[in-house]
Amino acid sequence: MLVINDDCINCDACVSECPNHAIYEPDEEWAFADGTTLNGMFTKADGSEADADEKHDALSDEFFYIVPEKCTECKGFHDEPQCVSVCPADAIFVDEDNPETEEELLAKKAVMHEN
């Protein structure tokens, strides 16, 4: 899973690079439906149910943030996380305490981009 640390300068260079719309502005609510094919009730990659349209509280009120449940580290889209490559502050990195396998990341992508 990718995270943004407090070195973030809130430049928003990463936002448009994310194929899953997993990166949000400080204090912005998020939803699974944002930037994905999801709507209404759906089954997440972990087997639990969720409402794609439900708005969730922001995960940060100071810096841009990445929603872990939407981040696929660009697997299935690009060879490397695009947000990391464009961040001028080097504020985005893999959270070594919460690693995800390629299979887990691709499963999230498959759920969010069905068609």
SVG drawing of the C-alpha trace seen along z (x, -y; Angstrom):
<svg xmlns="http://www.w3.org/2000/svg" viewBox="-27 -23 39 36">
<polyline fill="none" stroke="black" stroke-width="0.4" points="0.0,0.0 1.2,-3.5 1.0,-6.4 1.7,-10.1 3.8,-11.5 4.0,-14.9 6.7,-16.0 3.7,-16.5 3.6,-20.1 -0.1,-19.7 0.9,-20.4 -1.7,-17.9 0.7,-16.5 -0.2,-13.0 -4.0,-13.3 -4.4,-13.1 -1.9,-10.3 -4.0,-7.8 -6.0,-5.4 -8.2,-4.5 -8.9,-8.0 -7.4,-6.9 -5.7,-10.2 -7.8,-13.0 -7.2,-16.5 -7.0,-17.3 -10.4,-17.2 -12.1,-15.8 -14.6,-13.0 -14.1,-9.9 -16.2,-7.1 -15.4,-3.9 -17.4,-5.1 -15.1,-8.1 -13.2,-7.3 -14.2,-3.7 -17.0,-1.7 -18.6,-0.9 -22.0,-2.1 -24.5,-0.9 -23.7,2.2 -20.7,4.3 -18.4,7.0 -14.9,5.8 -11.8,7.9 -11.7,9.1 -15.3,10.5 -17.0,7.8 -19.9,5.7 -19.8,1.9 -21.9,-0.9 -19.8,-2.4 -21.6,-5.7 -21.3,-6.2 -19.1,-9.2 -16.4,-8.5 -14.6,-11.0 -11.3,-12.3 -8.3,-10.4 -6.3,-13.7 -7.2,-17.3 -3.6,-18.6 -2.2,-16.7 -3.3,-14.8 -4.0,-11.2 -4.3,-7.8 -7.3,-5.6 -5.7,-2.2 -8.8,-0.3 -8.6,-1.9 -4.8,-2.0 -3.5,0.8 0.0,-0.7 -0.9,-1.1 -0.8,2.7 -2.6,3.6 -2.2,0.1 1.5,-0.8 4.9,0.8 5.3,-1.4 3.2,-3.7 2.7,-6.9 2.1,-9.1 5.6,-8.2 7.3,-9.1 5.7,-12.6 5.9,-13.6 8.3,-16.6 8.7,-16.2 9.3,-12.4 6.4,-12.2 4.8,-9.0 6.2,-5.6 5.3,-2.0 4.1,-1.4 6.4,1.5 4.2,2.3 1.2,3.0 2.6,4.8 0.2,6.1 0.9,8.9 0.5,8.3 -2.4,10.7 -4.2,8.6 -3.6,5.4 -4.8,6.9 -7.9,8.2 -8.8,4.7 -8.3,3.4 -10.6,6.1 -13.4,5.1 -13.1,1.4 -12.8,1.6 -15.3,4.2 -16.7,4.0"/>
</svg>
